[in-house]
Amino acid sequence: GKTSKEIAVALGLSVKSAESYRTRIMDKLDLHDTASLVRYAVRQGLIEP
């Protein structure tokens, strides 16, 4: 995985914004930790393991 800073740089966001977006996505998907988010993304074909 990538750090929040790496994600923010890649998307042209502040670190705080990247973290906030991740938190909001996790809330909407009812995911409680980053590992669950990664598993979800793999199952959906958004990222490769």
CHARMM-style PDB file with segment names, atoms N, HN, CA, C and O in Angstrom:
ATOM      1  N   GLY     1       0.805  -1.180   0.000  1.00  0.00      PROA
ATOM      2  CA  GLY     1       0.000   0.000   0.000  1.00  0.00      PROA
ATOM      3  C   GLY     1       0.853   1.250   0.000  1.00  0.00      PROA
ATOM      4  O   GLY     1       2.079   1.207   0.102  1.00  0.00      PROA
ATOM      5  N   LYS     2       0.173   2.333  -0.115  1.00  0.00      PROA
ATOM      6  HN  LYS     2      -0.823   2.368  -0.197  1.00  0.00      PROA
ATOM      7  CA  LYS     2       0.834   3.634  -0.128  1.00  0.00      PROA
ATOM      8  C   LYS     2       0.484   4.393   1.145  1.00  0.00      PROA
ATOM      9  O   LYS     2      -0.558   4.168   1.759  1.00  0.00      PROA
ATOM     10  N   THR     3       1.368   5.283   1.517  1.00  0.00      PROA
ATOM     11  HN  THR     3       2.215   5.466   1.018  1.00  0.00      PROA
ATOM     12  CA  THR     3       1.104   6.129   2.674  1.00  0.00      PROA
ATOM     13  C   THR     3       0.108   7.216   2.287  1.00  0.00      PROA
ATOM     14  O   THR     3      -0.125   7.470   1.105  1.00  0.00      PROA
ATOM     15  N   SER     4      -0.470   7.846   3.290  1.00  0.00      PROA
ATOM     16  HN  SER     4      -0.281   7.639   4.250  1.00  0.00      PROA
ATOM     17  CA  SER     4      -1.389   8.954   3.023  1.00  0.00      PROA
ATOM     18  C   SER     4      -0.685  10.058   2.247  1.00  0.00      PROA
ATOM     19  O   SER     4      -1.282  10.678   1.367  1.00  0.00      PROA
ATOM     20  N   LYS     5       0.574  10.305   2.568  1.00  0.00      PROA
ATOM     21  HN  LYS     5       1.059   9.802   3.283  1.00  0.00      PROA
ATOM     22  CA  LYS     5       1.329  11.349   1.870  1.00  0.00      PROA
ATOM     23  C   LYS     5       1.507  10.995   0.397  1.00  0.00      PROA
ATOM     24  O   LYS     5       1.344  11.853  -0.470  1.00  0.00      PROA
ATOM     25  N   GLU     6       1.841   9.735   0.106  1.00  0.00      PROA
ATOM     26  HN  GLU     6       1.974   9.038   0.810  1.00  0.00      PROA
ATOM     27  CA  GLU     6       2.021   9.303  -1.286  1.00  0.00      PROA
ATOM     28  C   GLU     6       0.713   9.421  -2.069  1.00  0.00      PROA
ATOM     29  O   GLU     6       0.711   9.847  -3.224  1.00  0.00      PROA
ATOM     30  N   ILE     7      -0.383   9.047  -1.443  1.00  0.00      PROA
ATOM     31  HN  ILE     7      -0.382   8.701  -0.505  1.00  0.00      PROA
ATOM     32  CA  ILE     7      -1.692   9.146  -2.090  1.00  0.00      PROA
ATOM     33  C   ILE     7      -2.034  10.608  -2.350  1.00  0.00      PROA
ATOM     34  O   ILE     7      -2.496  10.961  -3.436  1.00  0.00      PROA
ATOM     35  N   ALA     8      -1.806  11.452  -1.356  1.00  0.00      PROA
ATOM     36  HN  ALA     8      -1.431  11.166  -0.474  1.00  0.00      PROA
ATOM     37  CA  ALA     8      -2.108  12.877  -1.495  1.00  0.00      PROA
ATOM     38  C   ALA     8      -1.314  13.503  -2.640  1.00  0.00      PROA
ATOM     39  O   ALA     8      -1.867  14.257  -3.440  1.00  0.00      PROA
ATOM     40  N   VAL     9      -0.033  13.196  -2.719  1.00  0.00      PROA
ATOM     41  HN  VAL     9       0.416  12.583  -2.069  1.00  0.00      PROA
ATOM     42  CA  VAL     9       0.803  13.744  -3.790  1.00  0.00      PROA
ATOM     43  C   VAL     9       0.298  13.270  -5.148  1.00  0.00      PROA
ATOM     44  O   VAL     9       0.193  14.063  -6.083  1.00  0.00      PROA
ATOM     45  N   ALA    10      -0.015  11.985  -5.260  1.00  0.00      PROA
ATOM     46  HN  ALA    10       0.070  11.340  -4.500  1.00  0.00      PROA
ATOM     47  CA  ALA    10      -0.479  11.422  -6.534  1.00  0.00      PROA
ATOM     48  C   ALA    10      -1.786  12.064  -6.996  1.00  0.00      PROA
ATOM     49  O   ALA    10      -2.015  12.216  -8.196  1.00  0.00      PROA
ATOM     50  N   LEU    11      -2.640  12.440  -6.048  1.00  0.00      PROA
ATOM     51  HN  LEU    11      -2.455  12.316  -5.073  1.00  0.00      PROA
ATOM     52  CA  LEU    11      -3.939  13.023  -6.385  1.00  0.00      PROA
ATOM     53  C   LEU    11      -3.946  14.547  -6.336  1.00  0.00      PROA
ATOM     54  O   LEU    11      -4.957  15.175  -6.651  1.00  0.00      PROA
ATOM     55  N   GLY    12      -2.827  15.139  -5.943  1.00  0.00      PROA
ATOM     56  HN  GLY    12      -2.006  14.629  -5.687  1.00  0.00      PROA
ATOM     57  CA  GLY    12      -2.756  16.594  -5.851  1.00  0.00      PROA
ATOM     58  C   GLY    12      -3.591  17.155  -4.715  1.00  0.00      PROA
ATOM     59  O   GLY    12      -4.191  18.222  -4.841  1.00  0.00      PROA
ATOM     60  N   LEU    13      -3.626  16.430  -3.603  1.00  0.00      PROA
ATOM     61  HN  LEU    13      -3.138  15.563  -3.500  1.00  0.00      PROA
ATOM     62  CA  LEU    13      -4.402  16.825  -2.432  1.00  0.00      PROA
ATOM     63  C   LEU    13      -3.488  17.050  -1.247  1.00  0.00      PROA
ATOM     64  O   LEU    13      -2.310  16.691  -1.278  1.00  0.00      PROA
ATOM     65  N   SER    14      -4.039  17.649  -0.198  1.00  0.00      PROA
ATOM     66  HN  SER    14      -4.996  17.941  -0.173  1.00  0.00      PROA
ATOM     67  CA  SER    14      -3.314  17.692   1.060  1.00  0.00      PROA
ATOM     68  C   SER    14      -3.452  16.326   1.722  1.00  0.00      PROA
ATOM     69  O   SER    14      -4.370  15.566   1.413  1.00  0.00      PROA
ATOM     70  N   VAL    15      -2.539  16.025   2.627  1.00  0.00      PROA
ATOM     71  HN  VAL    15      -1.793  16.642   2.877  1.00  0.00      PROA
ATOM     72  CA  VAL    15      -2.610  14.753   3.355  1.00  0.00      PROA
ATOM     73  C   VAL    15      -3.926  14.675   4.124  1.00  0.00      PROA
ATOM     74  O   VAL    15      -4.575  13.630   4.151  1.00  0.00      PROA
ATOM     75  N   LYS    16      -4.308  15.766   4.736  1.00  0.00      PROA
ATOM     76  HN  LYS    16      -3.781  16.616   4.714  1.00  0.00      PROA
ATOM     77  CA  LYS    16      -5.556  15.811   5.513  1.00  0.00      PROA
ATOM     78  C   LYS    16      -6.769  15.490   4.635  1.00  0.00      PROA
ATOM     79  O   LYS    16      -7.664  14.758   5.058  1.00  0.00      PROA
ATOM     80  N   SER    17      -6.799  16.034   3.418  1.00  0.00      PROA
ATOM     81  HN  SER    17      -6.072  16.629   3.075  1.00  0.00      PROA
ATOM     82  CA  SER    17      -7.913  15.757   2.504  1.00  0.00      PROA
ATOM     83  C   SER    17      -7.941  14.291   2.106  1.00  0.00      PROA
ATOM     84  O   SER    17      -9.006  13.674   2.091  1.00  0.00      PROA
ATOM     85  N   ALA    18      -6.786  13.726   1.784  1.00  0.00      PROA
ATOM     86  HN  ALA    18      -5.921  14.227   1.797  1.00  0.00      PROA
ATOM     87  CA  ALA    18      -6.719  12.314   1.396  1.00  0.00      PROA
ATOM     88  C   ALA    18      -7.223  11.431   2.533  1.00  0.00      PROA
ATOM     89  O   ALA    18      -7.977  10.486   2.301  1.00  0.00      PROA
ATOM     90  N   GLU    19      -6.811  11.736   3.753  1.00  0.00      PROA
ATOM     91  HN  GLU    19      -6.199  12.504   3.942  1.00  0.00      PROA
ATOM     92  CA  GLU    19      -7.259  10.957   4.911  1.00  0.00      PROA
ATOM     93  C   GLU    19      -8.758  11.121   5.133  1.00  0.00      PROA
ATOM     94  O   GLU    19      -9.452  10.159   5.463  1.00  0.00      PROA
ATOM     95  N   SER    20      -9.252  12.335   4.951  1.00  0.00      PROA
ATOM     96  HN  SER    20      -8.688  13.116   4.683  1.00  0.00      PROA
ATOM     97  CA  SER    20     -10.680  12.600   5.122  1.00  0.00      PROA
ATOM     98  C   SER    20     -11.505  11.846   4.086  1.00  0.00      PROA
ATOM     99  O   SER    20     -12.532  11.259   4.425  1.00  0.00      PROA
ATOM    100  N   TYR    21     -11.073  11.854   2.839  1.00  0.00      PROA
ATOM    101  HN  TYR    21     -10.238  12.331   2.564  1.00  0.00      PROA
ATOM    102  CA  TYR    21     -11.786  11.123   1.785  1.00  0.00      PROA
ATOM    103  C   TYR    21     -11.813   9.631   2.083  1.00  0.00      PROA
ATOM    104  O   TYR    21     -12.844   8.978   1.921  1.00  0.00      PROA
ATOM    105  N   ARG    22     -10.669   9.091   2.523  1.00  0.00      PROA
ATOM    106  HN  ARG    22      -9.831   9.621   2.655  1.00  0.00      PROA
ATOM    107  CA  ARG    22     -10.616   7.662   2.846  1.00  0.00      PROA
ATOM    108  C   ARG    22     -11.599   7.343   3.978  1.00  0.00      PROA
ATOM    109  O   ARG    22     -12.325   6.351   3.909  1.00  0.00      PROA
ATOM    110  N   THR    23     -11.621   8.164   4.992  1.00  0.00      PROA
ATOM    111  HN  THR    23     -11.031   8.969   5.047  1.00  0.00      PROA
ATOM    112  CA  THR    23     -12.523   7.951   6.125  1.00  0.00      PROA
ATOM    113  C   THR    23     -13.979   7.999   5.676  1.00  0.00      PROA
ATOM    114  O   THR    23     -14.785   7.175   6.109  1.00  0.00      PROA
ATOM    115  N   ARG    24     -14.324   8.948   4.817  1.00  0.00      PROA
ATOM    116  HN  ARG    24     -13.669   9.617   4.465  1.00  0.00      PROA
ATOM    117  CA  ARG    24     -15.701   9.067   4.333  1.00  0.00      PROA
ATOM    118  C   ARG    24     -16.095   7.862   3.486  1.00  0.00      PROA
ATOM    119  O   ARG    24     -17.221   7.375   3.593  1.00  0.00      PROA
ATOM    120  N   ILE    25     -15.186   7.380   2.652  1.00  0.00      PROA
ATOM    121  HN  ILE    25     -14.272   7.776   2.566  1.00  0.00      PROA
ATOM    122  CA  ILE    25     -15.463   6.181   1.851  1.00  0.00      PROA
ATOM    123  C   ILE    25     -15.698   4.989   2.765  1.00  0.00      PROA
ATOM    124  O   ILE    25     -16.640   4.221   2.568  1.00  0.00      PROA
ATOM    125  N   MET    26     -14.833   4.838   3.773  1.00  0.00      PROA
ATOM    126  HN  MET    26     -14.068   5.461   3.933  1.00  0.00      PROA
ATOM    127  CA  MET    26     -14.965   3.715   4.700  1.00  0.00      PROA
ATOM    128  C   MET    26     -16.293   3.789   5.452  1.00  0.00      PROA
ATOM    129  O   MET    26     -16.938   2.762   5.662  1.00  0.00      PROA
ATOM    130  N   ASP    27     -16.706   4.983   5.856  1.00  0.00      PROA
ATOM    131  HN  ASP    27     -16.181   5.817   5.686  1.00  0.00      PROA
ATOM    132  CA  ASP    27     -17.990   5.144   6.544  1.00  0.00      PROA
ATOM    133  C   ASP    27     -19.144   4.725   5.637  1.00  0.00      PROA
ATOM    134  O   ASP    27     -20.050   4.012   6.071  1.00  0.00      PROA
ATOM    135  N   LYS    28     -19.114   5.162   4.387  1.00  0.00      PROA
ATOM    136  HN  LYS    28     -18.379   5.741   4.035  1.00  0.00      PROA
ATOM    137  CA  LYS    28     -20.199   4.843   3.455  1.00  0.00      PROA
ATOM    138  C   LYS    28     -20.269   3.352   3.152  1.00  0.00      PROA
ATOM    139  O   LYS    28     -21.352   2.815   2.919  1.00  0.00      PROA
ATOM    140  N   LEU    29     -19.122   2.682   3.155  1.00  0.00      PROA
ATOM    141  HN  LEU    29     -18.242   3.118   3.344  1.00  0.00      PROA
ATOM    142  CA  LEU    29     -19.079   1.246   2.876  1.00  0.00      PROA
ATOM    143  C   LEU    29     -19.191   0.408   4.147  1.00  0.00      PROA
ATOM    144  O   LEU    29     -19.165  -0.821   4.082  1.00  0.00      PROA
ATOM    145  N   ASP    30     -19.314   1.062   5.299  1.00  0.00      PROA
ATOM    146  HN  ASP    30     -19.334   2.060   5.352  1.00  0.00      PROA
ATOM    147  CA  ASP    30     -19.386   0.402   6.604  1.00  0.00      PROA
ATOM    148  C   ASP    30     -18.168  -0.489   6.841  1.00  0.00      PROA
ATOM    149  O   ASP    30     -18.292  -1.624   7.301  1.00  0.00      PROA
ATOM    150  N   LEU    31     -16.994   0.044   6.519  1.00  0.00      PROA
ATOM    151  HN  LEU    31     -16.893   0.966   6.146  1.00  0.00      PROA
ATOM    152  CA  LEU    31     -15.729  -0.652   6.760  1.00  0.00      PROA
ATOM    153  C   LEU    31     -15.065   0.004   7.958  1.00  0.00      PROA
ATOM    154  O   LEU    31     -15.109   1.225   8.111  1.00  0.00      PROA
ATOM    155  N   HSD    32     -14.443  -0.821   8.819  1.00  0.00      PROA
ATOM    156  HN  HSD    32     -14.407  -1.813   8.695  1.00  0.00      PROA
ATOM    157  CA  HSD    32     -13.967  -0.297  10.090  1.00  0.00      PROA
ATOM    158  C   HSD    32     -12.458  -0.170  10.207  1.00  0.00      PROA
ATOM    159  O   HSD    32     -11.959   0.367  11.196  1.00  0.00      PROA
ATOM    160  N   ASP    33     -11.726  -0.655   9.217  1.00  0.00      PROA
ATOM    161  HN  ASP    33     -12.131  -1.091   8.414  1.00  0.00      PROA
ATOM    162  CA  ASP    33     -10.274  -0.491   9.254  1.00  0.00      PROA
ATOM    163  C   ASP    33      -9.724  -0.509   7.829  1.00  0.00      PROA
ATOM    164  O   ASP    33     -10.407  -0.912   6.887  1.00  0.00      PROA
ATOM    165  N   THR    34      -8.490  -0.067   7.695  1.00  0.00      PROA
ATOM    166  HN  THR    34      -7.936   0.261   8.460  1.00  0.00      PROA
ATOM    167  CA  THR    34      -7.871   0.046   6.380  1.00  0.00      PROA
ATOM    168  C   THR    34      -7.726  -1.316   5.707  1.00  0.00      PROA
ATOM    169  O   THR    34      -7.854  -1.414   4.486  1.00  0.00      PROA
ATOM    170  N   ALA    35      -7.463  -2.361   6.478  1.00  0.00      PROA
ATOM    171  HN  ALA    35      -7.359  -2.281   7.469  1.00  0.00      PROA
ATOM    172  CA  ALA    35      -7.339  -3.702   5.901  1.00  0.00      PROA
ATOM    173  C   ALA    35      -8.642  -4.114   5.219  1.00  0.00      PROA
ATOM    174  O   ALA    35      -8.613  -4.718   4.147  1.00  0.00      PROA
ATOM    175  N   SER    36      -9.768  -3.797   5.822  1.00  0.00      PROA
ATOM    176  HN  SER    36      -9.792  -3.307   6.693  1.00  0.00      PROA
ATOM    177  CA  SER    36     -11.065  -4.103   5.212  1.00  0.00      PROA
ATOM    178  C   SER    36     -11.261  -3.316   3.923  1.00  0.00      PROA
ATOM    179  O   SER    36     -11.820  -3.829   2.954  1.00  0.00      PROA
ATOM    180  N   LEU    37     -10.805  -2.079   3.915  1.00  0.00      PROA
ATOM    181  HN  LEU    37     -10.351  -1.662   4.702  1.00  0.00      PROA
ATOM    182  CA  LEU    37     -10.896  -1.255   2.706  1.00  0.00      PROA
ATOM    183  C   LEU    37     -10.063  -1.851   1.580  1.00  0.00      PROA
ATOM    184  O   LEU    37     -10.499  -1.880   0.429  1.00  0.00      PROA
ATOM    185  N   VAL    38      -8.874  -2.321   1.907  1.00  0.00      PROA
ATOM    186  HN  VAL    38      -8.520  -2.297   2.842  1.00  0.00      PROA
ATOM    187  CA  VAL    38      -8.004  -2.934   0.896  1.00  0.00      PROA
ATOM    188  C   VAL    38      -8.645  -4.211   0.359  1.00  0.00      PROA
ATOM    189  O   VAL    38      -8.657  -4.434  -0.851  1.00  0.00      PROA
ATOM    190  N   ARG    39      -9.177  -5.051   1.248  1.00  0.00      PROA
ATOM    191  HN  ARG    39      -9.167  -4.870   2.232  1.00  0.00      PROA
ATOM    192  CA  ARG    39      -9.852  -6.279   0.799  1.00  0.00      PROA
ATOM    193  C   ARG    39     -11.026  -5.948  -0.126  1.00  0.00      PROA
ATOM    194  O   ARG    39     -11.223  -6.610  -1.144  1.00  0.00      PROA
ATOM    195  N   TYR    40     -11.790  -4.939   0.225  1.00  0.00      PROA
ATOM    196  HN  TYR    40     -11.630  -4.401   1.053  1.00  0.00      PROA
ATOM    197  CA  TYR    40     -12.915  -4.512  -0.606  1.00  0.00      PROA
ATOM    198  C   TYR    40     -12.422  -4.082  -1.991  1.00  0.00      PROA
ATOM    199  O   TYR    40     -12.987  -4.484  -3.007  1.00  0.00      PROA
ATOM    200  N   ALA    41     -11.379  -3.273  -2.024  1.00  0.00      PROA
ATOM    201  HN  ALA    41     -10.920  -2.946  -1.198  1.00  0.00      PROA
ATOM    202  CA  ALA    41     -10.843  -2.784  -3.299  1.00  0.00      PROA
ATOM    203  C   ALA    41     -10.335  -3.928  -4.172  1.00  0.00      PROA
ATOM    204  O   ALA    41     -10.507  -3.899  -5.391  1.00  0.00      PROA
ATOM    205  N   VAL    42      -9.715  -4.928  -3.565  1.00  0.00      PROA
ATOM    206  HN  VAL    42      -9.576  -4.951  -2.575  1.00  0.00      PROA
ATOM    207  CA  VAL    42      -9.232  -6.096  -4.319  1.00  0.00      PROA
ATOM    208  C   VAL    42     -10.423  -6.870  -4.888  1.00  0.00      PROA
ATOM    209  O   VAL    42     -10.426  -7.226  -6.066  1.00  0.00      PROA
ATOM    210  N   ARG    43     -11.428  -7.128  -4.057  1.00  0.00      PROA
ATOM    211  HN  ARG    43     -11.425  -6.838  -3.100  1.00  0.00      PROA
ATOM    212  CA  ARG    43     -12.611  -7.875  -4.517  1.00  0.00      PROA
ATOM    213  C   ARG    43     -13.334  -7.162  -5.656  1.00  0.00      PROA
ATOM    214  O   ARG    43     -13.891  -7.805  -6.546  1.00  0.00      PROA
ATOM    215  N   GLN    44     -13.320  -5.834  -5.622  1.00  0.00      PROA
ATOM    216  HN  GLN    44     -12.868  -5.312  -4.899  1.00  0.00      PROA
ATOM    217  CA  GLN    44     -14.004  -5.053  -6.650  1.00  0.00      PROA
ATOM    218  C   GLN    44     -13.149  -4.845  -7.900  1.00  0.00      PROA
ATOM    219  O   GLN    44     -13.607  -4.255  -8.879  1.00  0.00      PROA
ATOM    220  N   GLY    45     -11.907  -5.331  -7.862  1.00  0.00      PROA
ATOM    221  HN  GLY    45     -11.535  -5.809  -7.066  1.00  0.00      PROA
ATOM    222  CA  GLY    45     -11.020  -5.186  -9.012  1.00  0.00      PROA
ATOM    223  C   GLY    45     -10.422  -3.801  -9.156  1.00  0.00      PROA
ATOM    224  O   GLY    45      -9.931  -3.442 -10.227  1.00  0.00      PROA
ATOM    225  N   LEU    46     -10.459  -3.017  -8.084  1.00  0.00      PROA
ATOM    226  HN  LEU    46     -10.858  -3.308  -7.214  1.00  0.00      PROA
ATOM    227  CA  LEU    46      -9.913  -1.662  -8.124  1.00  0.00      PROA
ATOM    228  C   LEU    46      -8.399  -1.654  -7.993  1.00  0.00      PROA
ATOM    229  O   LEU    46      -7.724  -0.778  -8.535  1.00  0.00      PROA
ATOM    230  N   ILE    47      -7.869  -2.634  -7.271  1.00  0.00      PROA
ATOM    231  HN  ILE    47      -8.417  -3.346  -6.831  1.00  0.00      PROA
ATOM    232  CA  ILE    47      -6.425  -2.786  -7.097  1.00  0.00      PROA
ATOM    233  C   ILE    47      -6.077  -4.262  -7.189  1.00  0.00      PROA
ATOM    234  O   ILE    47      -6.939  -5.127  -7.034  1.00  0.00      PROA
ATOM    235  N   GLU    48      -4.816  -4.536  -7.439  1.00  0.00      PROA
ATOM    236  HN  GLU    48      -4.116  -3.833  -7.564  1.00  0.00      PROA
ATOM    237  CA  GLU    48      -4.341  -5.918  -7.468  1.00  0.00      PROA
ATOM    238  C   GLU    48      -3.648  -6.227  -6.154  1.00  0.00      PROA
ATOM    239  O   GLU    48      -3.007  -5.356  -5.565  1.00  0.00      PROA
ATOM    240  N   PRO    49      -3.775  -7.484  -5.686  1.00  0.00      PROA
ATOM    241  CA  PRO    49      -3.135  -7.850  -4.413  1.00  0.00      PROA
ATOM    242  C   PRO    49      -1.622  -7.800  -4.488  1.00  0.00      PROA
ATOM    243  OT1 PRO    49      -0.945  -8.081  -3.499  1.00  0.00      PROA
TER     244      PRO     49
END
